[in-house]
């Protein structure tokens, strides 16, 4: 019976409740408070007075609405050809949008190297190798996209003015790179038509000079209106044929032979050739195709004016060539302007929503937050240390009582 009572008392002595915890903390409150407050206070003093202050500036770009992906698809191909695509890390996919393209360019190595060269960041970061400068720049830069489609570029640096300039430089460089690398369907047509228009203009000038030299040498008069109407109609038909062939070649630059537009254009070219052959030979002969598209080198077309005097015939031939070149030049000019409009419509422009400005307050280190975290961690450590010391004290007391 007495053994059971002693055992119950021993169990009661071993029980630990919240009051015992509170007594331990009260007993060593000085230690707990000092270890909790002093580290937090020292951390706050260090962050406020001694730590390097970091400022951040943000520039925002509004992603344009998609118009079918023509410009983006052309840009992806241009990036691959130019070599910049190898640094995009697979960010550009077949279904990419202009917003994704903006992000890919902003994160590319080409963009980073241009900023490093512009702001001399290797010397500023004290980087021995370019890779070190690239890593520090990427660590200081954050590119994000909001749900509303706004692309933001945030740059952090100890110099608030430099951070703002670098953020704005990202946006301006993005505009230049997008315009340089982006090639839409309208852009490819414009380049092709510009080359044909230049050749057509040279051919027109050559034809006009030939007429001027012939009239000055022979002092001829203008043929009768009936003959004039004949070769004007033929010249107009010939010009339409050449313009149709140019349009067909333009379509072939970005379409296959089975494309409905290509098939339709080929049918139009064939019909114009049949009409021109009937007018020229009165027998429906097939004209040879002009694969090169060089209108000024073709001389196979002649109107049935063999009864005219030799001088009048030569004058008619020269005037016919002028009319042909005028028709071709006019049609090419119209197509060129339409291609320019299509290119401007397909190419999204970089619209700056917010320009970066130098920050007035630091973003890092966050003094209050850092001090609070250090204080909480120090408090837990102080509590653990207090119970550990209490445990050591009780262990020593038990050993001392056992010896006595």
C-alpha positions as CSV (number, residue, x, y, z in Angstrom):
1,X,0.0,0.0,0.0
2,X,2.8,2.4,0.9
3,X,4.6,1.6,-2.3
4,X,1.5,2.5,-4.4
5,X,1.3,5.9,-2.6
6,X,4.9,6.7,-3.3
7,X,4.5,5.7,-7.0
8,X,1.5,8.1,-7.3
9,X,3.5,10.9,-5.8
10,X,6.4,10.2,-8.1
11,X,4.0,10.4,-11.1
12,X,2.6,13.7,-9.9
13,X,6.1,15.1,-9.6
14,X,6.8,14.0,-13.2
15,X,3.8,15.6,-14.6
16,X,4.5,18.9,-16.5
17,X,1.8,21.4,-17.1
18,X,1.5,24.9,-18.6
19,X,2.2,26.5,-15.3
20,X,5.5,24.7,-15.2
21,X,6.4,26.1,-18.6
22,X,5.4,29.6,-17.5
23,X,7.5,29.3,-14.4
24,X,10.5,28.3,-16.4
25,X,10.1,31.2,-18.8
26,X,9.5,33.6,-15.9
27,X,12.6,32.4,-14.1
28,X,14.7,33.0,-17.2
29,X,12.8,36.0,-18.6
30,X,15.8,38.2,-18.8
31,X,17.6,35.7,-21.0
32,X,14.6,35.1,-23.2
33,X,13.9,38.8,-23.7
34,X,17.5,39.7,-24.4
35,X,18.0,36.9,-26.9
36,X,14.7,37.8,-28.7
37,X,15.0,41.6,-28.7
38,X,18.8,42.3,-29.2
39,X,19.2,40.3,-32.5
40,X,16.1,41.9,-33.9
41,X,17.3,45.3,-32.9
42,X,20.8,44.7,-34.3
43,X,19.3,43.4,-37.5
44,X,17.1,46.5,-37.9
45,X,20.1,48.8,-37.2
46,X,22.2,47.0,-39.7
47,X,19.5,47.0,-42.4
48,X,18.7,50.7,-41.9
49,X,22.2,52.1,-41.6
50,X,24.7,49.7,-43.0
51,X,23.2,47.3,-45.5
52,X,23.3,48.2,-49.3
53,X,20.0,49.7,-50.3
54,X,18.4,48.3,-53.4
55,X,15.9,50.3,-55.5
56,X,13.6,48.9,-58.1
57,X,12.0,50.5,-61.2
58,X,9.3,49.0,-63.4
59,X,8.3,49.7,-67.0
60,X,5.1,48.3,-68.4
61,X,4.3,47.4,-72.0
62,X,0.8,46.8,-73.4
63,X,0.7,43.6,-75.6
64,X,-1.2,44.3,-78.8
65,X,-4.3,42.4,-79.9
66,X,-3.6,39.4,-82.1
67,X,-4.5,39.8,-85.8
68,X,-4.0,36.2,-86.9
69,X,-0.4,35.6,-85.9
70,X,1.2,36.7,-89.2
71,X,3.8,39.0,-87.7
72,X,4.5,36.6,-84.8
73,X,5.1,33.6,-87.1
74,X,7.4,35.7,-89.3
75,X,9.2,37.0,-86.2
76,X,9.8,33.4,-84.9
77,X,11.3,32.5,-88.3
78,X,13.4,35.6,-88.3
79,X,14.7,34.9,-84.8
80,X,15.8,31.4,-85.9
81,X,17.6,32.7,-89.0
82,X,19.3,35.6,-87.2
83,X,20.7,33.3,-84.5
84,X,18.8,35.0,-81.6
85,X,16.4,32.1,-81.4
86,X,19.1,29.8,-79.8
87,X,19.0,32.0,-76.7
88,X,15.2,32.0,-76.2
89,X,15.1,28.6,-74.5
90,X,12.1,27.2,-76.5
91,X,9.9,30.1,-75.5
92,X,8.6,30.6,-79.0
93,X,6.2,27.9,-80.1
94,X,4.1,27.4,-83.2
95,X,1.1,29.0,-81.5
96,X,2.9,31.8,-79.8
97,X,1.3,35.2,-79.3
98,X,2.8,38.6,-79.5
99,X,2.8,38.8,-75.7
100,X,4.8,35.6,-75.5
101,X,7.2,36.9,-78.2
102,X,7.7,40.1,-76.1
103,X,8.7,38.0,-73.1
104,X,11.0,35.8,-75.1
105,X,12.8,38.8,-76.6
106,X,13.1,40.5,-73.2
107,X,14.7,37.3,-71.7
108,X,17.0,36.6,-74.6
109,X,20.7,36.7,-74.5
110,X,20.8,39.2,-77.4
111,X,18.8,41.7,-75.3
112,X,21.0,41.2,-72.3
113,X,24.2,41.6,-74.2
114,X,23.0,44.8,-75.8
115,X,22.2,46.3,-72.4
116,X,25.5,45.2,-71.0
117,X,27.3,46.9,-73.8
118,X,25.1,50.0,-73.6
119,X,25.5,50.6,-69.8
120,X,29.1,49.1,-69.5
121,X,27.8,46.6,-67.0
122,X,30.9,44.4,-67.0
123,X,32.8,47.2,-65.4
124,X,29.9,48.2,-63.2
125,X,29.4,44.6,-61.9
126,X,33.1,44.0,-61.8
127,X,32.6,40.9,-63.8
128,X,35.6,39.2,-65.3
129,X,33.7,37.3,-67.9
130,X,30.6,38.1,-69.9
131,X,28.7,35.2,-68.3
132,X,29.1,36.7,-64.9
133,X,27.7,40.0,-66.1
134,X,24.8,38.1,-67.8
135,X,24.0,36.2,-64.6
136,X,24.0,39.4,-62.4
137,X,21.8,41.2,-64.9
138,X,19.3,38.4,-65.1
139,X,19.2,38.2,-61.3
140,X,18.5,41.9,-61.2
141,X,15.7,41.7,-63.8
142,X,12.3,40.2,-63.6
143,X,9.9,40.0,-66.5
144,X,6.2,39.2,-65.7
145,X,2.9,39.1,-67.5
146,X,-0.4,40.1,-65.9
147,X,-3.8,38.5,-66.6
148,X,-4.7,41.7,-68.5
149,X,-1.9,41.1,-70.9
150,X,0.5,43.8,-69.6
151,X,4.2,42.8,-69.8
152,X,6.2,44.4,-67.0
153,X,10.0,44.7,-66.7
154,X,11.4,45.2,-63.2
155,X,15.0,46.1,-62.7
156,X,16.7,46.3,-59.2
157,X,19.9,48.2,-58.5
158,X,21.6,50.2,-55.8
159,X,21.4,53.3,-58.1
160,X,17.7,54.2,-58.5
161,X,18.5,56.3,-61.6
162,X,20.4,53.5,-63.3
163,X,17.6,51.0,-62.5
164,X,15.0,53.3,-64.2
165,X,17.2,53.8,-67.2
166,X,17.8,50.1,-67.6
167,X,14.1,49.3,-67.4
168,X,13.3,51.9,-70.1
169,X,16.2,50.6,-72.2
170,X,14.6,47.2,-72.1
171,X,11.4,48.7,-73.6
172,X,13.1,50.8,-76.3
173,X,15.4,47.9,-77.3
174,X,12.4,45.6,-77.5
175,X,10.7,48.0,-80.0
176,X,13.8,48.0,-82.2
177,X,14.4,44.3,-82.1
178,X,10.7,43.5,-82.8
179,X,10.7,45.8,-85.8
180,X,14.0,44.4,-87.1
181,X,13.3,40.7,-86.6
182,X,9.5,40.7,-87.3
183,X,8.7,39.8,-90.9
184,X,5.0,39.3,-91.7
185,X,3.4,38.0,-94.8
186,X,2.7,41.6,-95.9
187,X,6.4,42.4,-95.4
188,X,7.5,39.6,-97.6
189,X,5.2,40.8,-100.4
190,X,6.3,44.4,-99.9
191,X,10.0,43.4,-100.4
192,X,9.2,41.4,-103.5
193,X,7.0,44.1,-105.0
194,X,9.6,46.8,-104.2
195,X,12.2,44.9,-106.2
196,X,9.8,44.5,-109.2
197,X,8.7,48.2,-108.9
198,X,12.3,49.3,-109.1
199,X,12.9,47.3,-112.3
200,X,9.6,48.4,-113.8
201,X,10.5,52.1,-113.2
202,X,13.9,51.6,-114.9
203,X,12.1,49.9,-117.9
204,X,9.6,52.7,-118.1
205,X,12.4,55.3,-118.2
206,X,14.2,53.3,-120.8
207,X,11.1,53.1,-123.0
208,X,10.4,56.9,-122.7
209,X,14.0,57.7,-123.6
210,X,13.7,55.5,-126.6
211,X,10.6,57.3,-127.8
212,X,12.3,60.7,-127.3
213,X,15.4,59.7,-129.2
214,X,13.3,58.2,-132.1
215,X,11.0,61.2,-132.4
216,X,14.0,63.6,-132.3
217,X,15.9,61.6,-135.0
218,X,12.9,61.1,-137.4
219,X,10.8,64.2,-136.6
220,X,7.6,62.2,-137.0
221,X,4.0,63.1,-136.3
222,X,1.6,61.1,-134.1
223,X,-0.2,58.3,-136.1
224,X,-3.9,58.4,-136.6
225,X,-6.3,57.8,-133.7
226,X,-7.5,54.4,-135.0
227,X,-4.0,52.9,-134.9
228,X,-3.4,54.5,-131.6
229,X,-6.4,52.9,-130.1
230,X,-5.3,49.5,-131.4
231,X,-1.9,49.5,-129.7
232,X,-3.2,51.1,-126.6
233,X,-5.7,48.3,-126.1
234,X,-3.0,45.7,-126.8
235,X,-0.6,47.5,-124.4
236,X,-3.2,47.6,-121.7
237,X,-3.8,43.9,-122.2
238,X,-0.1,43.2,-122.2
239,X,0.4,45.2,-119.0
240,X,-2.4,43.3,-117.3
241,X,-0.7,40.1,-118.3
242,X,2.7,41.1,-116.9
243,X,1.1,42.4,-113.7
244,X,-0.8,39.1,-113.3
245,X,2.4,37.2,-113.7
246,X,4.1,39.4,-111.1
247,X,1.2,38.7,-108.7
248,X,1.5,35.0,-109.4
249,X,5.2,35.1,-108.6
250,X,4.4,37.1,-105.4
251,X,1.9,34.4,-104.3
252,X,4.4,31.7,-105.0
253,X,6.9,33.2,-102.5
254,X,4.7,32.1,-99.6
255,X,2.2,29.7,-101.0
256,X,2.2,26.3,-102.7
257,X,1.0,25.5,-106.2
258,X,-2.2,23.9,-104.7
259,X,-3.2,27.1,-103.0
260,X,-6.6,28.4,-104.2
261,X,-5.3,31.9,-104.8
262,X,-2.3,30.5,-106.9
263,X,-4.7,28.3,-108.9
264,X,-7.0,31.2,-109.6
265,X,-4.1,33.5,-110.5
266,X,-2.7,30.9,-112.9
267,X,-6.1,30.6,-114.6
268,X,-6.2,34.4,-115.0
269,X,-2.7,34.5,-116.6
270,X,-3.6,31.7,-119.0
271,X,-6.8,33.6,-120.0
272,X,-4.9,36.8,-120.6
273,X,-2.3,34.9,-122.8
274,X,-5.1,33.5,-124.9
275,X,-6.7,36.9,-125.4
276,X,-3.3,38.5,-126.3
277,X,-2.5,35.7,-128.7
278,X,-5.8,36.1,-130.5
279,X,-5.2,39.9,-130.8
280,X,-1.6,39.4,-132.0
281,X,-1.8,36.5,-134.3
282,X,-5.6,36.2,-134.9
283,X,-5.2,32.5,-134.3
284,X,-5.2,32.0,-130.6
285,X,-1.5,31.0,-130.4
286,X,0.0,30.4,-126.9
287,X,2.6,32.9,-125.9
288,X,5.8,31.6,-124.2
289,X,5.7,32.0,-120.4
290,X,7.9,34.5,-118.7
291,X,9.5,32.7,-115.8
292,X,11.9,35.5,-114.9
293,X,9.3,38.2,-114.8
294,X,11.6,40.6,-116.6
295,X,9.1,42.6,-118.6
296,X,11.6,44.9,-120.2
297,X,13.5,42.0,-121.9
298,X,10.4,40.6,-123.7
299,X,10.0,41.8,-127.3
300,X,7.7,39.1,-128.8
301,X,4.5,41.2,-128.9
302,X,3.6,43.1,-132.2
303,X,0.3,44.6,-133.3
304,X,-1.0,43.9,-136.8
305,X,0.0,47.3,-138.3
306,X,2.2,46.0,-141.1
307,X,0.4,48.3,-143.6
308,X,1.7,51.4,-141.8
309,X,4.8,53.2,-143.1
310,X,8.0,51.9,-141.6
311,X,8.5,55.0,-139.4
312,X,4.9,54.9,-138.1
313,X,5.3,51.2,-137.3
314,X,8.5,51.9,-135.3
315,X,6.9,54.8,-133.5
316,X,3.8,52.6,-132.7
317,X,6.1,49.9,-131.3
318,X,8.0,52.4,-129.1
319,X,4.8,54.0,-127.8
320,X,3.3,50.6,-127.2
321,X,6.3,49.7,-125.0
322,X,5.8,53.0,-123.0
323,X,2.1,52.2,-122.5
324,X,3.0,48.7,-121.3
325,X,5.6,49.9,-118.8
326,X,3.2,52.6,-117.6
327,X,0.5,50.0,-117.0
328,X,2.9,47.7,-115.2
329,X,4.3,50.5,-113.1
330,X,0.8,51.7,-112.1
331,X,-0.4,48.3,-111.1
332,X,2.8,47.5,-109.2
333,X,2.6,50.8,-107.4
334,X,-1.0,49.9,-106.3
335,X,0.0,46.5,-105.1
336,X,3.1,47.9,-103.3
337,X,1.0,50.3,-101.4
338,X,-1.5,47.6,-100.5
339,X,1.4,45.4,-99.2
340,X,2.7,48.3,-97.1
341,X,-0.7,48.7,-95.5
342,X,-1.0,44.9,-94.9
343,X,2.5,44.9,-93.3
344,X,1.6,47.8,-91.0
345,X,-1.6,46.0,-90.0
346,X,0.1,42.7,-89.3
347,X,3.1,44.1,-87.4
348,X,2.1,44.8,-83.7
349,X,3.8,47.8,-82.2
350,X,5.3,48.1,-78.7
351,X,3.0,50.4,-76.7
352,X,4.5,51.7,-73.6
353,X,2.0,51.8,-70.8
354,X,4.2,53.0,-68.0
355,X,7.7,54.4,-68.2
356,X,10.1,53.6,-65.4
357,X,11.0,56.4,-63.0
358,X,13.7,56.5,-60.3
359,X,12.4,55.0,-57.0
360,X,12.3,57.3,-54.0
361,X,12.2,54.5,-51.4
362,X,14.3,51.4,-51.2
363,X,12.8,48.0,-51.9
364,X,15.5,46.0,-50.2
365,X,16.3,45.2,-47.5
366,X,12.9,45.3,-45.8
367,X,14.0,46.5,-42.4
368,X,10.7,45.8,-40.5
369,X,10.1,42.4,-42.1
370,X,13.7,41.2,-41.7
371,X,13.8,42.4,-38.1
372,X,10.5,40.6,-37.3
373,X,11.7,37.4,-38.8
374,X,15.0,37.5,-36.9
375,X,13.1,38.4,-33.7
376,X,10.7,35.4,-34.1
377,X,13.5,33.0,-34.8
378,X,15.5,34.4,-31.8
379,X,12.5,34.1,-29.6
380,X,12.2,30.4,-30.4
381,X,15.9,29.9,-29.8
382,X,15.7,31.7,-26.5
383,X,12.8,29.6,-25.3
384,X,14.6,26.4,-26.3
385,X,17.7,27.6,-24.5
386,X,15.7,28.4,-21.4
387,X,14.2,24.9,-21.2
388,X,17.6,23.4,-22.0
389,X,19.2,25.3,-19.1
390,X,16.4,24.4,-16.8
391,X,16.9,20.7,-17.7
392,X,20.6,21.0,-17.0
393,X,19.9,22.6,-13.7
394,X,17.5,19.9,-12.6
395,X,19.8,17.2,-13.7
396,X,22.6,18.6,-11.6
397,X,20.3,19.0,-8.7
398,X,19.2,15.3,-8.9
399,X,22.9,14.2,-9.1
400,X,23.7,16.3,-6.1
401,X,20.8,14.8,-4.1
402,X,21.8,11.3,-5.1
403,X,25.3,11.8,-3.8
404,X,24.1,13.1,-0.5
